[in-house]
Each structure stands twice: as structure tokens, then as C-alpha cells.
């Protein structure tokens, strides 16, 4: 009996193309941050930390740029 994974991965010679992210993760994060105001991005990160049940949340501001 073939496993479900085997059924999904066995393309039988069809044109299966693997998917991979084309944009660097750091570039993606930078582009997302540009869409938010400073207050919004802090709130978004804080909400994400809360959703993840984080016990600590830190913000480091680099003002060099």
C-alpha cells in the first residue's frame, strides 16, 4: 500500500515543478516593514509575540540609517 506522501510526491512523470521562495527573507521582511508606520510595526510585532505566547519582547532601534 502506497503512503499518502508517496501518492502526493509521485507525479508519474508529469511536469511537477518544485516551489521555492525567490525573494531573500531579509528583503521580504524589509519590504513588509516599509508598508507600516513605526507605531504599527511595533504593534504588529507585539501582537505576533503575544500570539506565540512569548514571555519576552525586545525592540532594538538602530538609528544609523
PyMOL Python script that loads the backbone (N, CA, C, O; Angstrom):
from pymol import cmd

cmd.read_pdbstr("""\
ATOM      1  N   UNK A   1       0.845  -1.178   0.000  1.00  0.00           N
ATOM      2  CA  UNK A   1       0.000   0.000   0.000  1.00  0.00           C
ATOM      3  C   UNK A   1       0.892   1.243   0.000  1.00  0.00           C
ATOM      4  O   UNK A   1       1.810   1.358   0.812  1.00  0.00           O
ATOM      5  N   UNK A   2       0.617   2.159  -0.904  1.00  0.00           N
ATOM      6  CA  UNK A   2       1.394   3.392  -1.008  1.00  0.00           C
ATOM      7  C   UNK A   2       0.929   4.398   0.043  1.00  0.00           C
ATOM      8  O   UNK A   2      -0.267   4.535   0.303  1.00  0.00           O
ATOM      9  N   UNK A   3       1.895   5.099   0.645  1.00  0.00           N
ATOM     10  CA  UNK A   3       1.559   6.112   1.646  1.00  0.00           C
ATOM     11  C   UNK A   3       0.981   7.351   0.969  1.00  0.00           C
ATOM     12  O   UNK A   3       1.140   7.548  -0.235  1.00  0.00           O
ATOM     13  N   UNK A   4       0.313   8.175   1.758  1.00  0.00           N
ATOM     14  CA  UNK A   4      -0.243   9.420   1.219  1.00  0.00           C
ATOM     15  C   UNK A   4       0.866  10.302   0.666  1.00  0.00           C
ATOM     16  O   UNK A   4       0.718  10.904  -0.398  1.00  0.00           O
ATOM     17  N   UNK A   5       1.988  10.376   1.400  1.00  0.00           N
ATOM     18  CA  UNK A   5       3.123  11.175   0.921  1.00  0.00           C
ATOM     19  C   UNK A   5       3.602  10.653  -0.424  1.00  0.00           C
ATOM     20  O   UNK A   5       3.904  11.432  -1.328  1.00  0.00           O
ATOM     21  N   UNK A   6       3.669   9.339  -0.552  1.00  0.00           N
ATOM     22  CA  UNK A   6       4.088   8.739  -1.813  1.00  0.00           C
ATOM     23  C   UNK A   6       3.143   9.083  -2.944  1.00  0.00           C
ATOM     24  O   UNK A   6       3.582   9.346  -4.064  1.00  0.00           O
ATOM     25  N   UNK A   7       1.841   9.084  -2.662  1.00  0.00           N
ATOM     26  CA  UNK A   7       0.856   9.441  -3.684  1.00  0.00           C
ATOM     27  C   UNK A   7       0.986  10.901  -4.099  1.00  0.00           C
ATOM     28  O   UNK A   7       0.871  11.234  -5.278  1.00  0.00           O
ATOM     29  N   UNK A   8       1.226  11.765  -3.124  1.00  0.00           N
ATOM     30  CA  UNK A   8       1.351  13.197  -3.417  1.00  0.00           C
ATOM     31  C   UNK A   8       2.628  13.479  -4.189  1.00  0.00           C
ATOM     32  O   UNK A   8       2.620  14.253  -5.146  1.00  0.00           O
ATOM     33  N   UNK A   9       3.732  12.850  -3.774  1.00  0.00           N
ATOM     34  CA  UNK A   9       5.034  13.136  -4.376  1.00  0.00           C
ATOM     35  C   UNK A   9       5.252  12.405  -5.693  1.00  0.00           C
ATOM     36  O   UNK A   9       6.052  12.857  -6.513  1.00  0.00           O
ATOM     37  N   UNK A  10       4.565  11.289  -5.921  1.00  0.00           N
ATOM     38  CA  UNK A  10       4.716  10.530  -7.154  1.00  0.00           C
ATOM     39  C   UNK A  10       3.891  11.199  -8.243  1.00  0.00           C
ATOM     40  O   UNK A  10       2.669  11.055  -8.290  1.00  0.00           O
ATOM     41  N   UNK A  11       4.564  11.925  -9.110  1.00  0.00           N
ATOM     42  CA  UNK A  11       3.847  12.674 -10.146  1.00  0.00           C
ATOM     43  C   UNK A  11       3.633  11.852 -11.405  1.00  0.00           C
ATOM     44  O   UNK A  11       2.945  12.289 -12.327  1.00  0.00           O
ATOM     45  N   UNK A  12       4.223  10.658 -11.446  1.00  0.00           N
ATOM     46  CA  UNK A  12       4.018   9.807 -12.618  1.00  0.00           C
ATOM     47  C   UNK A  12       4.549  10.422 -13.900  1.00  0.00           C
ATOM     48  O   UNK A  12       3.989  10.197 -14.973  1.00  0.00           O
ATOM     49  N   UNK A  13       5.611  11.187 -13.803  1.00  0.00           N
ATOM     50  CA  UNK A  13       6.217  11.782 -14.986  1.00  0.00           C
ATOM     51  C   UNK A  13       5.595  13.098 -15.415  1.00  0.00           C
ATOM     52  O   UNK A  13       5.998  13.668 -16.429  1.00  0.00           O
ATOM     53  N   UNK A  14       4.629  13.587 -14.667  1.00  0.00           N
ATOM     54  CA  UNK A  14       4.032  14.873 -15.043  1.00  0.00           C
ATOM     55  C   UNK A  14       5.010  16.005 -14.765  1.00  0.00           C
ATOM     56  O   UNK A  14       6.035  15.806 -14.114  1.00  0.00           O
ATOM     57  N   UNK A  15       4.692  17.168 -15.252  1.00  0.00           N
ATOM     58  CA  UNK A  15       5.599  18.316 -15.103  1.00  0.00           C
ATOM     59  C   UNK A  15       5.432  18.954 -13.726  1.00  0.00           C
ATOM     60  O   UNK A  15       4.756  19.974 -13.590  1.00  0.00           O
ATOM     61  N   UNK A  16       6.032  18.371 -12.732  1.00  0.00           N
ATOM     62  CA  UNK A  16       5.994  18.852 -11.351  1.00  0.00           C
ATOM     63  C   UNK A  16       7.158  19.799 -11.156  1.00  0.00           C
ATOM     64  O   UNK A  16       8.308  19.416 -11.369  1.00  0.00           O
ATOM     65  N   UNK A  17       6.880  21.035 -10.753  1.00  0.00           N
ATOM     66  CA  UNK A  17       7.944  21.999 -10.514  1.00  0.00           C
ATOM     67  C   UNK A  17       8.014  22.320  -9.036  1.00  0.00           C
ATOM     68  O   UNK A  17       7.020  22.740  -8.445  1.00  0.00           O
ATOM     69  N   UNK A  18       9.180  22.126  -8.428  1.00  0.00           N
ATOM     70  CA  UNK A  18       9.301  22.487  -7.011  1.00  0.00           C
ATOM     71  C   UNK A  18       9.162  23.995  -6.832  1.00  0.00           C
ATOM     72  O   UNK A  18       9.602  24.778  -7.675  1.00  0.00           O
ATOM     73  N   UNK A  19       8.548  24.386  -5.729  1.00  0.00           N
ATOM     74  CA  UNK A  19       8.357  25.802  -5.433  1.00  0.00           C
ATOM     75  C   UNK A  19       9.388  26.230  -4.409  1.00  0.00           C
ATOM     76  O   UNK A  19       9.601  25.547  -3.408  1.00  0.00           O
ATOM     77  N   UNK A  20      10.007  27.326  -4.652  1.00  0.00           N
ATOM     78  CA  UNK A  20      10.887  27.903  -3.645  1.00  0.00           C
ATOM     79  C   UNK A  20      10.769  29.415  -3.696  1.00  0.00           C
ATOM     80  O   UNK A  20      10.481  30.008  -4.736  1.00  0.00           O
ATOM     81  N   UNK A  21      11.001  30.015  -2.543  1.00  0.00           N
ATOM     82  CA  UNK A  21      10.891  31.465  -2.434  1.00  0.00           C
ATOM     83  C   UNK A  21      12.003  32.111  -3.244  1.00  0.00           C
ATOM     84  O   UNK A  21      13.170  31.744  -3.105  1.00  0.00           O
ATOM     85  N   UNK A  22      11.653  33.060  -4.079  1.00  0.00           N
ATOM     86  CA  UNK A  22      12.639  33.731  -4.933  1.00  0.00           C
ATOM     87  C   UNK A  22      13.235  34.961  -4.258  1.00  0.00           C
ATOM     88  O   UNK A  22      14.328  35.397  -4.617  1.00  0.00           O
ATOM     89  N   UNK A  23      12.537  35.511  -3.299  1.00  0.00           N
ATOM     90  CA  UNK A  23      12.969  36.723  -2.622  1.00  0.00           C
ATOM     91  C   UNK A  23      13.679  36.340  -1.321  1.00  0.00           C
ATOM     92  O   UNK A  23      13.191  35.489  -0.577  1.00  0.00           O
ATOM     93  N   UNK A  24      14.816  36.958  -1.048  1.00  0.00           N
ATOM     94  CA  UNK A  24      15.502  36.707   0.214  1.00  0.00           C
ATOM     95  C   UNK A  24      14.584  37.061   1.377  1.00  0.00           C
ATOM     96  O   UNK A  24      13.817  38.021   1.303  1.00  0.00           O
ATOM     97  N   UNK A  25      14.666  36.288   2.440  1.00  0.00           N
ATOM     98  CA  UNK A  25      13.820  36.538   3.601  1.00  0.00           C
ATOM     99  C   UNK A  25      14.048  37.940   4.150  1.00  0.00           C
ATOM    100  O   UNK A  25      13.092  38.627   4.510  1.00  0.00           O
ATOM    101  N   UNK A  26      15.307  38.370   4.218  1.00  0.00           N
ATOM    102  CA  UNK A  26      15.598  39.704   4.748  1.00  0.00           C
ATOM    103  C   UNK A  26      15.007  40.797   3.854  1.00  0.00           C
ATOM    104  O   UNK A  26      14.542  41.821   4.353  1.00  0.00           O
ATOM    105  N   UNK A  27      15.024  40.584   2.555  1.00  0.00           N
ATOM    106  CA  UNK A  27      14.419  41.542   1.629  1.00  0.00           C
ATOM    107  C   UNK A  27      12.915  41.576   1.825  1.00  0.00           C
ATOM    108  O   UNK A  27      12.310  42.648   1.821  1.00  0.00           O
ATOM    109  N   UNK A  28      12.306  40.410   1.997  1.00  0.00           N
ATOM    110  CA  UNK A  28      10.857  40.333   2.203  1.00  0.00           C
ATOM    111  C   UNK A  28      10.452  41.059   3.473  1.00  0.00           C
ATOM    112  O   UNK A  28       9.495  41.833   3.466  1.00  0.00           O
ATOM    113  N   UNK A  29      11.172  40.819   4.568  1.00  0.00           N
ATOM    114  CA  UNK A  29      10.864  41.489   5.838  1.00  0.00           C
ATOM    115  C   UNK A  29      11.029  42.993   5.689  1.00  0.00           C
ATOM    116  O   UNK A  29      10.185  43.758   6.156  1.00  0.00           O
ATOM    117  N   UNK A  30      12.104  43.425   5.044  1.00  0.00           N
ATOM    118  CA  UNK A  30      12.344  44.853   4.833  1.00  0.00           C
ATOM    119  C   UNK A  30      11.203  45.488   4.040  1.00  0.00           C
ATOM    120  O   UNK A  30      10.761  46.589   4.371  1.00  0.00           O
ATOM    121  N   UNK A  31      10.726  44.813   3.005  1.00  0.00           N
ATOM    122  CA  UNK A  31       9.619  45.349   2.205  1.00  0.00           C
ATOM    123  C   UNK A  31       8.322  45.414   3.002  1.00  0.00           C
ATOM    124  O   UNK A  31       7.548  46.358   2.843  1.00  0.00           O
ATOM    125  N   UNK A  32       8.076  44.434   3.849  1.00  0.00           N
ATOM    126  CA  UNK A  32       6.876  44.454   4.696  1.00  0.00           C
ATOM    127  C   UNK A  32       6.952  45.615   5.678  1.00  0.00           C
ATOM    128  O   UNK A  32       5.967  46.326   5.880  1.00  0.00           O
ATOM    129  N   UNK A  33       8.110  45.808   6.284  1.00  0.00           N
ATOM    130  CA  UNK A  33       8.286  46.882   7.268  1.00  0.00           C
ATOM    131  C   UNK A  33       8.042  48.249   6.631  1.00  0.00           C
ATOM    132  O   UNK A  33       7.507  49.145   7.283  1.00  0.00           O
ATOM    133  N   UNK A  34       8.423  48.416   5.381  1.00  0.00           N
ATOM    134  CA  UNK A  34       8.216  49.695   4.696  1.00  0.00           C
ATOM    135  C   UNK A  34       6.736  50.043   4.566  1.00  0.00           C
ATOM    136  O   UNK A  34       6.387  51.216   4.434  1.00  0.00           O
ATOM    137  N   UNK A  35       5.864  49.035   4.602  1.00  0.00           N
ATOM    138  CA  UNK A  35       4.420  49.262   4.468  1.00  0.00           C
ATOM    139  C   UNK A  35       3.763  49.705   5.770  1.00  0.00           C
ATOM    140  O   UNK A  35       2.586  50.064   5.767  1.00  0.00           O
ATOM    141  N   UNK A  36       4.485  49.690   6.870  1.00  0.00           N
ATOM    142  CA  UNK A  36       3.937  50.042   8.182  1.00  0.00           C
ATOM    143  C   UNK A  36       4.570  51.328   8.700  1.00  0.00           C
ATOM    144  O   UNK A  36       5.713  51.643   8.369  1.00  0.00           O
ATOM    145  N   UNK A  37       3.818  52.071   9.515  1.00  0.00           N
ATOM    146  CA  UNK A  37       4.416  53.188  10.251  1.00  0.00           C
ATOM    147  C   UNK A  37       5.196  52.576  11.419  1.00  0.00           C
ATOM    148  O   UNK A  37       4.957  51.420  11.769  1.00  0.00           O
ATOM    149  N   UNK A  38       6.126  53.326  12.030  1.00  0.00           N
ATOM    150  CA  UNK A  38       6.873  52.775  13.175  1.00  0.00           C
ATOM    151  C   UNK A  38       5.961  52.256  14.291  1.00  0.00           C
ATOM    152  O   UNK A  38       6.229  51.197  14.860  1.00  0.00           O
ATOM    153  N   UNK A  39       4.896  52.981  14.608  1.00  0.00           N
ATOM    154  CA  UNK A  39       3.981  52.514  15.655  1.00  0.00           C
ATOM    155  C   UNK A  39       3.263  51.233  15.245  1.00  0.00           C
ATOM    156  O   UNK A  39       3.076  50.331  16.062  1.00  0.00           O
ATOM    157  N   UNK A  40       2.865  51.156  13.993  1.00  0.00           N
ATOM    158  CA  UNK A  40       2.154  49.966  13.518  1.00  0.00           C
ATOM    159  C   UNK A  40       3.045  48.730  13.547  1.00  0.00           C
ATOM    160  O   UNK A  40       2.591  47.646  13.914  1.00  0.00           O
ATOM    161  N   UNK A  41       4.313  48.887  13.161  1.00  0.00           N
ATOM    162  CA  UNK A  41       5.197  47.718  13.109  1.00  0.00           C
ATOM    163  C   UNK A  41       5.467  47.186  14.512  1.00  0.00           C
ATOM    164  O   UNK A  41       5.535  45.973  14.713  1.00  0.00           O
ATOM    165  N   UNK A  42       5.624  48.092  15.491  1.00  0.00           N
ATOM    166  CA  UNK A  42       5.830  47.643  16.873  1.00  0.00           C
ATOM    167  C   UNK A  42       4.590  46.900  17.360  1.00  0.00           C
ATOM    168  O   UNK A  42       4.703  45.844  17.983  1.00  0.00           O
ATOM    169  N   UNK A  43       3.416  47.442  17.080  1.00  0.00           N
ATOM    170  CA  UNK A  43       2.168  46.763  17.481  1.00  0.00           C
ATOM    171  C   UNK A  43       2.043  45.401  16.811  1.00  0.00           C
ATOM    172  O   UNK A  43       1.620  44.432  17.442  1.00  0.00           O
ATOM    173  N   UNK A  44       2.407  45.327  15.542  1.00  0.00           N
ATOM    174  CA  UNK A  44       2.332  44.057  14.808  1.00  0.00           C
ATOM    175  C   UNK A  44       3.279  43.022  15.415  1.00  0.00           C
ATOM    176  O   UNK A  44       2.894  41.874  15.635  1.00  0.00           O
ATOM    177  N   UNK A  45       4.519  43.433  15.684  1.00  0.00           N
ATOM    178  CA  UNK A  45       5.474  42.510  16.302  1.00  0.00           C
ATOM    179  C   UNK A  45       5.008  42.081  17.690  1.00  0.00           C
ATOM    180  O   UNK A  45       5.139  40.914  18.060  1.00  0.00           O
ATOM    181  N   UNK A  46       4.466  43.020  18.453  1.00  0.00           N
ATOM    182  CA  UNK A  46       3.970  42.702  19.791  1.00  0.00           C
ATOM    183  C   UNK A  46       2.794  41.723  19.711  1.00  0.00           C
ATOM    184  O   UNK A  46       2.705  40.790  20.509  1.00  0.00           O
ATOM    185  N   UNK A  47       1.906  41.936  18.761  1.00  0.00           N
ATOM    186  CA  UNK A  47       0.781  41.013  18.583  1.00  0.00           C
ATOM    187  C   UNK A  47       1.271  39.627  18.181  1.00  0.00           C
ATOM    188  O   UNK A  47       0.756  38.620  18.667  1.00  0.00           O
ATOM    189  N   UNK A  48       2.265  39.571  17.293  1.00  0.00           N
ATOM    190  CA  UNK A  48       2.831  38.279  16.900  1.00  0.00           C
ATOM    191  C   UNK A  48       3.458  37.574  18.092  1.00  0.00           C
ATOM    192  O   UNK A  48       3.307  36.362  18.250  1.00  0.00           O
ATOM    193  N   UNK A  49       4.161  38.329  18.934  1.00  0.00           N
ATOM    194  CA  UNK A  49       4.765  37.746  20.136  1.00  0.00           C
ATOM    195  C   UNK A  49       3.683  37.225  21.075  1.00  0.00           C
ATOM    196  O   UNK A  49       3.821  36.144  21.647  1.00  0.00           O
ATOM    197  N   UNK A  50       2.616  37.988  21.232  1.00  0.00           N
ATOM    198  CA  UNK A  50       1.507  37.557  22.084  1.00  0.00           C
ATOM    199  C   UNK A  50       0.849  36.295  21.523  1.00  0.00           C
ATOM    200  O   UNK A  50       0.539  35.369  22.273  1.00  0.00           O
ATOM    201  N   UNK A  51       0.640  36.260  20.218  1.00  0.00           N
ATOM    202  CA  UNK A  51       0.053  35.076  19.586  1.00  0.00           C
ATOM    203  C   UNK A  51       0.925  33.835  19.797  1.00  0.00           C
ATOM    204  O   UNK A  51       0.418  32.721  19.929  1.00  0.00           O
ATOM    205  N   UNK A  52       2.245  34.046  19.828  1.00  0.00           N
ATOM    206  CA  UNK A  52       3.185  32.940  20.015  1.00  0.00           C
ATOM    207  C   UNK A  52       3.409  32.613  21.489  1.00  0.00           C
ATOM    208  O   UNK A  52       4.229  31.757  21.822  1.00  0.00           O
ATOM    209  N   UNK A  53       2.681  33.295  22.369  1.00  0.00           N
ATOM    210  CA  UNK A  53       2.796  33.090  23.825  1.00  0.00           C
ATOM    211  C   UNK A  53       4.206  33.398  24.338  1.00  0.00           C
ATOM    212  O   UNK A  53       4.716  32.734  25.240  1.00  0.00           O
ATOM    213  N   UNK A  54       4.819  34.421  23.742  1.00  0.00           N
ATOM    214  CA  UNK A  54       6.164  34.823  24.160  1.00  0.00           C
ATOM    215  C   UNK A  54       6.129  35.378  25.578  1.00  0.00           C
ATOM    216  O   UNK A  54       5.150  36.000  25.990  1.00  0.00           O
ATOM    217  N   UNK A  55       7.193  35.148  26.307  1.00  0.00           N
ATOM    218  CA  UNK A  55       7.302  35.695  27.662  1.00  0.00           C
ATOM    219  C   UNK A  55       8.174  36.937  27.694  1.00  0.00           C
ATOM    220  O   UNK A  55       8.219  37.641  28.703  1.00  0.00           O
ATOM    221  N   UNK A  56       8.870  37.213  26.594  1.00  0.00           N
ATOM    222  CA  UNK A  56       9.698  38.423  26.485  1.00  0.00           C
ATOM    223  C   UNK A  56       9.501  39.033  25.109  1.00  0.00           C
ATOM    224  O   UNK A  56       9.241  38.335  24.128  1.00  0.00           O
ATOM    225  N   UNK A  57       9.632  40.358  25.060  1.00  0.00           N
ATOM    226  CA  UNK A  57       9.558  41.080  23.793  1.00  0.00           C
ATOM    227  C   UNK A  57      10.559  42.220  23.872  1.00  0.00           C
ATOM    228  O   UNK A  57      10.488  43.041  24.786  1.00  0.00           O
ATOM    229  N   UNK A  58      11.486  42.282  22.933  1.00  0.00           N
ATOM    230  CA  UNK A  58      12.508  43.332  22.928  1.00  0.00           C
ATOM    231  C   UNK A  58      12.504  44.042  21.587  1.00  0.00           C
ATOM    232  O   UNK A  58      12.223  43.444  20.548  1.00  0.00           O
ATOM    233  N   UNK A  59      12.820  45.323  21.629  1.00  0.00           N
ATOM    234  CA  UNK A  59      12.949  46.123  20.413  1.00  0.00           C
ATOM    235  C   UNK A  59      14.304  46.806  20.465  1.00  0.00           C
ATOM    236  O   UNK A  59      14.648  47.451  21.455  1.00  0.00           O
ATOM    237  N   UNK A  60      15.060  46.662  19.408  1.00  0.00           N
ATOM    238  CA  UNK A  60      16.353  47.331  19.296  1.00  0.00           C
ATOM    239  C   UNK A  60      16.249  48.292  18.121  1.00  0.00           C
ATOM    240  O   UNK A  60      15.945  47.876  17.003  1.00  0.00           O
ATOM    241  N   UNK A  61      16.497  49.562  18.364  1.00  0.00           N
ATOM    242  CA  UNK A  61      16.388  50.580  17.327  1.00  0.00           C
ATOM    243  C   UNK A  61      17.795  50.980  16.892  1.00  0.00           C
ATOM    244  O   UNK A  61      18.611  51.411  17.706  1.00  0.00           O
ATOM    245  N   UNK A  62      18.061  50.833  15.612  1.00  0.00           N
ATOM    246  CA  UNK A  62      19.340  51.227  15.034  1.00  0.00           C
ATOM    247  C   UNK A  62      19.104  52.516  14.263  1.00  0.00           C
ATOM    248  O   UNK A  62      18.484  52.490  13.200  1.00  0.00           O
ATOM    249  N   UNK A  63      19.578  53.618  14.766  1.00  0.00           N
ATOM    250  CA  UNK A  63      19.336  54.929  14.152  1.00  0.00           C
ATOM    251  C   UNK A  63      20.459  55.360  13.209  1.00  0.00           C
ATOM    252  O   UNK A  63      20.523  56.528  12.823  1.00  0.00           O
ATOM    253  N   UNK A  64      21.329  54.449  12.840  1.00  0.00           N
ATOM    254  CA  UNK A  64      22.446  54.811  11.969  1.00  0.00           C
ATOM    255  C   UNK A  64      22.005  55.177  10.561  1.00  0.00           C
ATOM    256  O   UNK A  64      22.714  55.917   9.880  1.00  0.00           O
ATOM    257  N   UNK A  65      20.880  54.693  10.110  1.00  0.00           N
ATOM    258  CA  UNK A  65      20.451  54.991   8.731  1.00  0.00           C
ATOM    259  C   UNK A  65      19.323  55.940   8.752  1.00  0.00           C
ATOM    260  O   UNK A  65      18.816  56.319   7.697  1.00  0.00           O
TER     261      UNK A  65
END
""", "prot")
cmd.dss("prot")
cmd.show_as("cartoon", "prot")
cmd.util.cbc("prot")
cmd.orient("prot")
